[in-house]
Amino acid sequence: MACLQNQIVKLLLVVLISPATGWADNLDIRLADDRGETLQLSAPATRPAAISTFGADVALALGTVPVAVTDYGIQGVPDYLASQLNGVRGLGPRHQPNLEVLSSVGPDLVIAIRRYTAKDADQIESIAPLLALDLITVQDSLRAVELVGQALGQPTKATELNDRFLDRIQLLKERNKGKVTETVALLTSGSETPFVYYDHFLPTALLEQLGFNNVGGETPNTDSGIPLGYRISLEALLKLNPDTILVLPTSRQRAFTMNPIWPYLTAVRTGQVYEVPYYWKEGAGPIARERILDDIQRLLLPAETDE
């Protein structure tokens, strides 16, 4: 963990002092996003729009209400942010945002997930500066929070959010020290074959850092981080036989749970199958990632004891 924190500190120093990615001498804000593109703002943004739940999450955490935000399709605006987004215009799903609505609200910054906006980047940039981010790993989250903090004129607060997050990881890691390593799988899909996530995906990376063994394994593509995981048969899952299974929400019945193999999984037999909320799908925001830690602490970590 100390090694990770040292790497993060070095990364944040580069972000903060580089003339290509921080505050320039003329007080303009110049930021390099995860496309390698540099965007320039003449002043901190006050009307950000979010083509990502992350954009809304981080803006709210930094004290700015976004002017528009994407949703989870038929599930709508994420529940954990809904009360703070009353009256905010909806842009539809993140993979197909309504650019007419985006233009109509007059944003001065668009915070987006890079892989969902690559095809529309030119159109989006004709509306407002685009900050396109990867938002897959813990490191992606830390960097993205710092970049948005600079864009919104809140670099110190962004750094504080990251520091508090890293400190909490270390605290929870200490609580789980010495405990027998348990295996865990994070699954999604409503089909007959579930999708299991690799270790680098933010929620599974947090589980790994807190002493759990994610059966999804390491990503074969460290450069792009895509795909996030893979389809796994119930026969293969039974061989891995995780102690705990976490399942992401779906609008359909999970067909894989109807498979006759499902009841034989250890996690099913011991009642260690838990549905986790939608923010586990897009957990890079400061609010979401704290909630993920809340869930891990509540469901999987030993209770605190008075000494």
Legacy VTK file of the C-alpha trace (Angstrom):
# vtk DataFile Version 3.0
C-alpha trace
ASCII
DATASET POLYDATA
POINTS 307 float
0.000 0.000 0.000
2.903 2.354 0.785
4.269 1.721 -2.717
0.888 2.551 -4.242
0.637 5.747 -2.192
4.141 6.812 -3.286
3.191 6.239 -6.925
0.022 8.257 -6.470
1.899 11.134 -4.836
4.338 11.229 -7.760
1.454 11.138 -10.247
-0.381 13.958 -8.509
2.764 16.096 -8.364
3.205 15.663 -12.112
-0.424 16.607 -12.717
-0.218 19.668 -10.488
3.084 21.146 -11.676
3.162 20.257 -15.360
2.468 23.307 -17.563
0.542 21.026 -19.897
-1.771 19.703 -17.230
-2.122 22.324 -14.534
-2.313 26.059 -13.914
-0.369 27.916 -16.596
1.460 31.206 -16.019
-1.348 33.170 -17.704
-3.834 31.696 -15.187
-5.571 29.654 -17.883
-6.286 26.064 -16.848
-4.712 23.527 -19.189
-5.513 19.849 -18.647
-4.422 16.707 -20.483
-7.189 14.097 -20.467
-6.945 10.351 -21.010
-7.056 10.746 -24.795
-3.845 12.713 -24.533
-5.766 15.789 -25.663
-5.165 19.131 -23.974
-8.142 21.325 -23.158
-7.867 24.912 -22.009
-10.224 26.862 -19.798
-9.920 30.619 -19.317
-11.480 30.289 -15.851
-12.702 27.486 -13.567
-15.810 25.800 -14.939
-19.073 26.579 -13.143
-21.525 24.743 -15.429
-20.165 21.216 -15.913
-22.206 18.553 -17.681
-21.645 14.858 -17.041
-21.653 12.129 -19.667
-20.923 9.730 -16.835
-22.183 9.272 -13.324
-18.626 10.091 -12.296
-18.963 13.632 -13.636
-22.023 14.305 -11.492
-20.492 12.547 -8.486
-17.206 14.455 -8.515
-18.860 17.798 -9.287
-21.194 17.407 -6.309
-18.338 16.265 -4.072
-16.503 19.459 -5.035
-19.541 21.651 -4.350
-20.858 22.224 -7.894
-24.218 20.991 -9.199
-23.918 19.838 -12.823
-26.235 21.311 -15.459
-26.932 17.933 -17.080
-26.172 14.280 -16.403
-26.565 10.884 -18.039
-28.442 8.040 -16.384
-28.542 4.254 -16.055
-31.139 3.789 -18.809
-34.451 2.548 -17.484
-33.075 2.774 -13.937
-32.797 6.560 -14.306
-30.493 8.835 -12.336
-28.437 6.887 -9.777
-30.273 6.727 -6.450
-27.306 7.792 -4.361
-27.147 11.166 -6.154
-30.828 11.658 -6.987
-31.691 14.006 -4.116
-28.884 16.354 -5.141
-29.856 16.345 -8.823
-33.444 17.562 -8.557
-34.220 19.675 -11.617
-30.995 18.776 -13.437
-31.547 17.974 -17.120
-31.160 14.369 -18.210
-29.035 13.406 -21.198
-30.173 9.797 -21.525
-27.784 6.835 -21.263
-24.045 7.445 -21.186
-23.412 5.420 -24.367
-25.894 7.519 -26.359
-26.212 10.987 -24.795
-28.657 13.501 -26.236
-26.339 16.142 -27.678
-29.209 18.512 -28.490
-30.111 18.671 -24.815
-26.418 19.001 -23.947
-26.110 22.010 -26.247
-29.300 23.585 -24.910
-28.043 23.764 -21.306
-24.874 25.655 -22.246
-22.194 23.782 -20.276
-18.687 25.204 -19.949
-17.148 21.728 -19.448
-18.192 18.165 -20.286
-16.859 15.403 -18.026
-17.139 12.092 -19.852
-16.111 8.455 -19.972
-13.676 8.215 -22.877
-14.783 4.863 -24.285
-18.418 5.985 -24.532
-17.776 9.352 -26.185
-14.983 8.641 -28.672
-17.355 8.621 -31.637
-19.013 11.897 -30.625
-15.937 13.746 -29.345
-15.872 16.322 -32.169
-19.551 17.142 -31.733
-19.191 17.418 -27.964
-16.161 19.680 -28.293
-18.170 21.989 -30.540
-20.445 22.504 -27.509
-17.900 22.741 -24.674
-14.390 21.601 -23.698
-14.332 17.831 -23.250
-12.524 16.070 -20.410
-12.577 12.406 -21.509
-11.464 9.950 -18.819
-10.850 6.205 -18.572
-12.351 5.647 -15.081
-11.525 1.955 -14.813
-8.876 1.592 -12.107
-8.205 3.109 -8.692
-5.379 5.113 -10.250
-7.779 6.382 -12.955
-10.126 7.569 -10.219
-7.424 9.421 -8.297
-6.112 11.153 -11.414
-9.605 12.040 -12.652
-10.621 13.600 -9.331
-7.468 15.742 -9.410
-8.140 16.859 -13.001
-11.757 17.798 -12.302
-10.644 19.567 -9.136
-8.390 21.759 -11.239
-11.087 22.312 -13.867
-13.597 23.445 -11.231
-11.089 25.575 -9.346
-10.986 23.201 -6.358
-7.572 21.488 -6.557
-6.993 21.466 -2.791
-10.371 19.936 -2.041
-9.818 17.289 -4.729
-6.492 16.323 -3.173
-8.147 16.109 0.248
-10.821 13.765 -1.136
-8.138 11.481 -2.560
-6.055 11.561 0.615
-9.063 10.673 2.762
-9.917 7.784 0.427
-6.376 6.355 0.533
-6.248 6.715 4.305
-9.494 4.817 4.668
-8.249 1.985 2.460
-5.228 1.639 4.723
-7.410 1.673 7.853
-9.710 -1.043 6.509
-6.737 -3.069 5.321
-5.375 -3.048 8.872
-8.732 -4.294 10.166
-8.593 -7.312 7.854
-4.919 -8.111 8.500
-4.279 -11.644 9.685
-7.675 -12.905 8.542
-7.765 -15.993 6.335
-7.849 -14.869 2.703
-11.312 -15.347 1.239
-12.154 -15.572 -2.437
-14.738 -13.331 -4.061
-16.357 -12.908 -7.481
-18.105 -9.810 -8.838
-20.678 -10.869 -11.414
-23.067 -9.121 -13.772
-25.467 -10.040 -16.601
-28.986 -11.371 -16.795
-28.057 -14.079 -19.288
-27.289 -17.751 -18.769
-23.558 -17.029 -18.587
-22.421 -14.406 -16.070
-19.684 -11.841 -16.650
-16.910 -11.770 -14.051
-14.607 -8.785 -13.527
-10.809 -8.774 -13.612
-8.655 -7.519 -10.729
-7.959 -4.070 -12.217
-11.607 -2.891 -12.177
-11.949 -0.406 -9.318
-14.301 -2.400 -7.005
-12.372 -5.659 -7.425
-9.080 -3.790 -7.007
-10.370 -2.437 -3.692
-11.321 -5.958 -2.622
-7.813 -7.145 -3.498
-6.216 -4.292 -1.541
-8.360 -5.167 1.473
-7.120 -8.747 1.540
-9.582 -10.645 -0.647
-8.717 -12.799 -3.657
-10.788 -11.920 -6.730
-11.286 -15.123 -8.731
-11.670 -13.132 -11.969
-7.899 -12.865 -12.129
-5.595 -10.360 -13.782
-6.420 -8.477 -16.964
-4.559 -9.727 -20.044
-4.565 -6.197 -21.461
-2.868 -3.826 -19.040
-2.455 -1.083 -21.648
-6.120 -0.281 -22.287
-7.779 -2.118 -19.395
-10.452 -3.313 -21.838
-12.230 -5.677 -21.546
-13.159 -5.248 -17.905
-13.759 -8.981 -17.521
-15.060 -12.031 -19.346
-17.938 -14.485 -19.626
-17.556 -17.477 -17.365
-19.493 -20.723 -17.440
-21.065 -22.008 -14.250
-18.824 -25.072 -14.544
-15.735 -22.842 -14.538
-17.133 -20.738 -11.699
-17.734 -23.900 -9.658
-14.061 -24.832 -10.070
-13.057 -21.424 -8.707
-15.842 -21.718 -6.104
-15.615 -18.273 -4.453
-16.455 -17.851 -0.787
-18.511 -14.739 -1.584
-20.354 -13.663 -4.728
-21.325 -10.049 -5.343
-23.840 -9.423 -8.124
-24.533 -6.154 -9.884
-28.158 -5.104 -10.494
-29.888 -6.119 -13.706
-33.293 -5.305 -15.176
-33.784 -8.976 -16.067
-33.947 -12.142 -14.036
-30.457 -13.605 -13.724
-30.735 -16.694 -15.889
-27.433 -18.074 -14.620
-28.974 -18.479 -11.157
-31.421 -20.958 -12.685
-28.561 -23.205 -13.760
-28.603 -26.490 -11.756
-24.965 -25.877 -10.838
-25.746 -22.585 -9.045
-26.974 -24.143 -5.729
-23.723 -26.105 -5.422
-21.532 -22.997 -5.244
-20.094 -22.448 -1.759
-21.252 -18.819 -1.643
-24.821 -19.874 -2.455
-24.850 -22.691 0.102
-23.528 -20.405 2.865
-25.723 -17.426 2.035
-22.774 -15.286 0.967
-24.353 -13.884 -2.218
-25.076 -10.153 -2.100
-26.531 -7.725 -4.611
-24.546 -4.493 -4.652
-25.887 -1.143 -5.920
-25.409 0.436 -9.335
-22.579 2.663 -8.180
-20.352 -0.428 -8.215
-20.599 -0.277 -12.029
-19.214 3.250 -12.163
-17.470 3.743 -8.860
-14.677 6.188 -9.663
-16.389 9.229 -8.134
-15.475 10.346 -4.606
-18.973 9.621 -3.288
-19.371 6.265 -5.052
-16.003 4.855 -4.083
-16.638 5.715 -0.414
-19.970 3.919 -0.650
-18.243 0.878 -2.140
-15.922 0.841 0.859
-18.998 1.176 3.107
-20.501 -1.918 1.470
-17.302 -3.937 1.729
-16.959 -2.970 5.373
-20.577 -3.846 6.163
-20.769 -7.112 4.210
-17.306 -8.608 4.288
-15.058 -7.158 6.980
-15.029 -8.196 10.635
-16.932 -5.938 12.970
-14.956 -3.413 14.984
-14.343 -4.442 18.557
-13.679 -2.276 21.575
-10.255 -2.858 23.022
LINES 1 308
307 0 1 2 3 4 5 6 7 8 9 10 11 12 13 14 15 16 17 18 19 20 21 22 23 24 25 26 27 28 29 30 31 32 33 34 35 36 37 38 39 40 41 42 43 44 45 46 47 48 49 50 51 52 53 54 55 56 57 58 59 60 61 62 63 64 65 66 67 68 69 70 71 72 73 74 75 76 77 78 79 80 81 82 83 84 85 86 87 88 89 90 91 92 93 94 95 96 97 98 99 100 101 102 103 104 105 106 107 108 109 110 111 112 113 114 115 116 117 118 119 120 121 122 123 124 125 126 127 128 129 130 131 132 133 134 135 136 137 138 139 140 141 142 143 144 145 146 147 148 149 150 151 152 153 154 155 156 157 158 159 160 161 162 163 164 165 166 167 168 169 170 171 172 173 174 175 176 177 178 179 180 181 182 183 184 185 186 187 188 189 190 191 192 193 194 195 196 197 198 199 200 201 202 203 204 205 206 207 208 209 210 211 212 213 214 215 216 217 218 219 220 221 222 223 224 225 226 227 228 229 230 231 232 233 234 235 236 237 238 239 240 241 242 243 244 245 246 247 248 249 250 251 252 253 254 255 256 257 258 259 260 261 262 263 264 265 266 267 268 269 270 271 272 273 274 275 276 277 278 279 280 281 282 283 284 285 286 287 288 289 290 291 292 293 294 295 296 297 298 299 300 301 302 303 304 305 306
